[in-house]
Structures are given as C-alpha cells and as structure tokens.
Amino acid sequence: MALRQRFVTAALLAALSLALVALAGCGDTSYTTAAGVAANTVTASGAGSTQAAPDTAEMSFGVTTTSPNAKTALGDASKTAEQIAAAVKKQGIASEDIQTQDVSVYPQTVDQDGKQVITGYQASLSVRVKVRDIARLGEVISAANAAGANNIGGPSFTIDDPAPARAKAIEEAVADARKSAEAMAEAAGKSVGDVLSMSSSDVAVAPGPMYSTSDMAGAAKDVPIEPGQLDISASVVVVFALK
C-alpha cells in the first residue's frame, strides 16, 4: 500500500512540474482582445496617389435612324455601324478594338384622340473604339463621322498597362500607413515592429474626361486633343506589431 502511495505522489509531482513549465512559457503567448484584434499591435490606414500619362483613348460612335418599319430602321443603323467600323479600321484600328453595343429599337408614337398611335420606329446603336495611338485620335473621329456617326462620345483616356503606376500608389499608401502607426506607437510609448498583415482596396484609375457631342468630329482636326495626366490612387490597411 505504501508503495502504491509513493507512485501516486510521484505522478502528482510530475504533473505539477509540467503545469508550472507550461505556465512559465505563457509570457510569450500572443493573446487577443474581446474584439478579436491581436494585443500589442497597431492598425493604421494609408492612402497613396500618383499620376501617369494615358496611352489609349476610348470613343463611342453612335448612329440613330428612323423608318416606318422596325426591321428597316435597325437594318439601316446596322449598315451605318458597319461603315463606321470599316472607316476606323482604315485608320489603323484593329478588329479586337472595335465593339458594337447599345442596340435598341423604339416605336415613335403620337396622340390621336387620346390613343397612342405608332408612326414609325427609331433604331440606334453605337460602336465603341479603342484608339491606341492618341496622336491619330482626331483622324479616327473624323473618319467615323464621315462614315455616318451622328452621336459621338469621348474621348475617355486610359492606361493600357496600369500595373507600374498602381504599384507606386500602393507603395506610397503603405508608407503613409507606417507614418500613422509610428505616430500612434510613439504616443503610447512604444515603437513599430514587423508588419503582421495588410490589405488594400481596389486601386482606382480615374479616367480622363469624356464628352458627348455630334459636333466634335468637325472640330477634331482643328482643336488639339490633350490627354493630360491620369490620377491613380490606392488605400491600404496595415497591422504592425508593437515593441
């Protein structure tokens, strides 16, 4: 019986020793607050922006036709759209940069004795064109107008490969977040350590101005088109460790 008691006592002492070792290591264990945010961290948001010159422009060349018959109205509009596509191709626009869109047919009505009577149909569609050589934008507009485009919208300037500018905007946003984190850490008597996590919202590339006018084509050759600069912005949220 005494031997059995000695074994039980030894087992209890061993268990107690393991528990003490485990408690001793708890000083390095990370813990979280009630909100689920890791303690001894600081979370900061940052914003960054840069500018880049656009290298492409998007135009919309529309056509509107009317006819007593819906099929005829749509057929006439489609024929003009084909002429517009052919005209811009002659200006060096590739087929993959031409897209037909916004096809619609509406009845035209008048009021007769309190009733709406259909007098004909109006059909419209547009051809969206991406111009990769901005220097030739004026010629492309004039060619589309000569081919029958009577509703012209654009240009909307874009960047074909925005990745380098986006990376610069994100870099500035992260640096901005670090500055905010350092200010908060200093106020708390601490310093900023390693980055624990970060996330970013979609990087925004603000498009250039877009105009819509049927008279733009006639002035395209006389008025120089200035693409200017596009604004690229980014925002991030970064979690830093505190030391």
JOLIN-V831761 format. One record per residue. RES is the residue in three letters. SS is DSSP state (H for helix, E for strand, L for the rest). PHI is phi in radians with two decimals (NA if undefined). OMEGA is omega in radians with two decimals (none if undefined). Layout:
RES_SS_PHI_OMEGA, RES_SS_PHI_OMEGA
//
This chain:
MET_L_NA_3.11, ALA_H_-1.08_3.12, LEU_H_-1.11_3.13, ARG_H_-1.13_3.13, GLN_H_-1.10_3.12, ARG_H_-1.12_3.10, PHE_H_-1.12_3.13, VAL_H_-1.10_3.14, THR_H_-1.09_3.13, ALA_H_-1.08_3.14, ALA_H_-1.15_3.12, LEU_H_-1.12_3.11, LEU_H_-1.10_3.13, ALA_H_-1.13_3.13, ALA_H_-1.13_3.12, LEU_H_-1.11_3.12, SER_H_-1.08_3.12, LEU_H_-1.11_3.13, ALA_H_-1.14_3.12, LEU_H_-1.14_3.10, VAL_H_-1.11_3.13, ALA_H_-1.09_3.12, LEU_H_-1.15_-3.14, ALA_H_-1.11_-3.12, GLY_H_-1.48_-3.09, CYS_H_-1.22_3.14, GLY_H_-1.12_-3.12, ASP_H_-1.76_-3.10, THR_L_-1.47_3.12, SER_L_-1.29_3.12, TYR_L_-2.42_-3.08, THR_E_-2.12_3.08, THR_L_-1.44_3.14, ALA_L_-1.08_-3.13, ALA_L_-1.43_3.12, GLY_L_1.50_3.13, VAL_L_-1.68_-3.11, ALA_E_-1.08_3.11, ALA_L_-1.26_-3.10, ASN_L_1.03_3.05, THR_E_-2.33_3.04, VAL_E_-2.34_-3.14, THR_E_-1.90_-3.09, ALA_E_-2.35_3.05, SER_E_-1.82_-3.14, GLY_E_-2.52_3.13, ALA_E_-2.27_3.12, GLY_E_-2.48_3.13, SER_E_-2.64_3.09, THR_E_-2.65_3.11, GLN_E_-2.20_3.11, ALA_E_-2.58_3.13, ALA_E_-1.38_3.11, PRO_L_-1.20_3.12, ASP_L_-2.18_3.07, THR_E_-2.43_3.09, ALA_E_-2.42_3.10, GLU_E_-1.90_3.12, MET_E_-2.16_3.04, SER_E_-2.13_3.14, PHE_E_-1.95_-3.08, GLY_E_-1.87_3.09, VAL_E_-2.46_3.12, THR_E_-2.24_-3.14, THR_E_-2.29_3.08, THR_E_-2.27_3.13, SER_E_-2.85_3.07, PRO_L_-1.10_-3.09, ASN_L_-2.00_-3.10, ALA_H_-1.08_-3.12, LYS_H_-1.12_3.14, THR_H_-1.16_3.13, ALA_H_-1.05_3.14, LEU_H_-1.19_3.12, GLY_H_-1.12_3.12, ASP_H_-1.12_3.13, ALA_H_-1.12_3.14, SER_H_-1.14_3.13, LYS_H_-1.12_3.12, THR_H_-1.16_3.11, ALA_H_-1.08_3.09, GLU_H_-1.13_3.12, GLN_H_-1.16_3.11, ILE_H_-1.12_3.13, ALA_H_-1.06_3.14, ALA_H_-1.14_-3.10, ALA_H_-1.18_-3.12, VAL_H_-1.28_3.06, LYS_H_-1.10_3.11, LYS_L_-1.16_3.10, GLN_L_-1.59_3.07, GLY_L_1.66_3.12, ILE_L_-1.43_-3.14, ALA_L_-1.31_-3.11, SER_H_-1.03_-3.11, GLU_H_-1.24_3.11, ASP_H_-1.77_3.12, ILE_E_-2.14_-3.09, GLN_E_-2.46_3.06, THR_E_-1.48_-3.11, GLN_E_-2.70_3.06, ASP_E_0.96_3.09, VAL_E_-1.45_-3.13, SER_E_-2.63_3.06, VAL_E_-2.37_-3.12, TYR_E_-2.21_3.06, PRO_E_-1.32_3.04, GLN_E_-1.79_-3.04, THR_E_-2.24_3.00, VAL_E_-2.32_3.14, ASP_E_-1.58_3.09, GLN_E_-2.24_3.12, ASP_L_0.95_3.09, GLY_L_1.44_3.13, LYS_E_-2.05_3.08, GLN_E_-1.50_-3.11, VAL_E_-1.95_-3.14, ILE_E_-1.32_3.14, THR_E_-1.87_-3.13, GLY_E_3.01_-3.11, TYR_E_-2.36_3.08, GLN_E_-2.03_3.12, ALA_E_-2.03_3.11, SER_E_-2.57_3.02, LEU_E_-2.75_-3.13, SER_E_-2.35_3.11, VAL_E_-2.05_3.11, ARG_E_-1.56_-3.06, VAL_E_-2.20_3.05, LYS_E_-1.75_-3.12, VAL_E_-1.79_-3.09, ARG_L_-1.59_3.06, ASP_L_-1.98_-3.04, ILE_H_-1.07_-3.13, ALA_H_-1.08_-3.12, ARG_H_-1.79_-3.07, LEU_H_-1.04_-3.14, GLY_H_-1.04_3.13, GLU_H_-1.14_3.13, VAL_H_-1.14_3.13, ILE_H_-1.11_-3.13, SER_H_-1.10_-3.14, ALA_H_-1.14_3.13, ALA_H_-1.15_3.12, ASN_H_-1.12_3.12, ALA_H_-1.15_-3.13, ALA_L_-1.45_3.06, GLY_L_2.15_3.11, ALA_L_-1.18_-3.13, ASN_L_-1.99_3.06, ASN_E_-2.52_-3.01, ILE_E_-2.01_3.11, GLY_E_-2.20_3.12, GLY_E_2.32_-0.02, PRO_E_-1.49_2.98, SER_E_-1.96_-3.05, PHE_E_-1.46_-3.14, THR_E_-2.43_3.05, ILE_L_-2.00_-3.07, ASP_L_-1.12_3.10, ASP_L_-2.19_-3.08, PRO_L_-1.44_-3.03, ALA_H_-0.97_-3.14, PRO_H_-1.05_3.13, ALA_H_-1.18_3.11, ARG_H_-1.09_-3.14, ALA_H_-1.07_3.13, LYS_H_-1.17_3.12, ALA_H_-1.11_3.12, ILE_H_-1.15_3.12, GLU_H_-1.03_3.12, GLU_H_-1.17_3.14, ALA_H_-1.16_3.12, VAL_H_-1.14_3.10, ALA_H_-1.09_3.11, ASP_H_-1.14_3.11, ALA_H_-1.13_3.12, ARG_H_-1.11_3.12, LYS_H_-1.06_3.12, SER_H_-1.13_3.14, ALA_H_-1.12_3.14, GLU_H_-1.13_3.11, ALA_H_-1.13_3.13, MET_H_-1.19_-3.13, ALA_H_-1.13_3.14, GLU_H_-1.10_3.12, ALA_H_-1.11_-3.14, ALA_L_-1.67_3.14, GLY_L_1.31_3.14, LYS_L_-2.23_3.09, SER_L_-2.33_-3.08, VAL_E_-1.44_3.11, GLY_E_-1.88_-3.08, ASP_E_-1.24_3.02, VAL_E_-1.36_3.13, LEU_E_-1.65_3.09, SER_E_-2.86_3.07, MET_E_-2.70_3.10, SER_E_-2.56_3.14, SER_E_-2.37_3.01, SER_L_-1.45_3.14, ASP_L_-1.06_3.09, VAL_L_-1.28_-3.05, ALA_E_-1.76_3.01, VAL_E_-1.94_-3.10, ALA_L_-1.24_-3.13, PRO_L_-1.20_3.09, GLY_L_-1.22_-3.08, PRO_L_-1.11_3.11, MET_L_-2.19_-3.11, TYR_L_-2.00_3.11, SER_E_-2.39_3.14, THR_L_-2.82_3.11, SER_L_-1.45_-3.12, ASP_L_-1.63_-3.04, MET_H_-1.13_-3.07, ALA_H_-1.08_-3.11, GLY_H_-1.13_-3.11, ALA_H_-1.63_-3.01, ALA_H_-1.03_-3.09, LYS_L_-1.34_-3.07, ASP_L_-1.63_-3.08, VAL_L_-1.79_3.12, PRO_L_-1.17_3.13, ILE_L_-1.71_-3.11, GLU_L_-1.82_-3.10, PRO_L_-1.27_3.13, GLY_L_1.12_-3.12, GLN_E_-2.19_3.08, LEU_E_-1.81_3.11, ASP_E_-1.63_3.08, ILE_E_-2.05_-3.08, SER_E_-2.17_3.13, ALA_E_-2.53_3.05, SER_E_-2.34_-3.10, VAL_E_-2.35_2.98, VAL_E_-2.21_-3.05, VAL_E_-2.17_3.05, VAL_E_-1.86_3.13, PHE_E_-1.91_2.98, ALA_E_-1.38_3.09, LEU_E_-1.83_3.11, LYS_L_-2.00_none
//
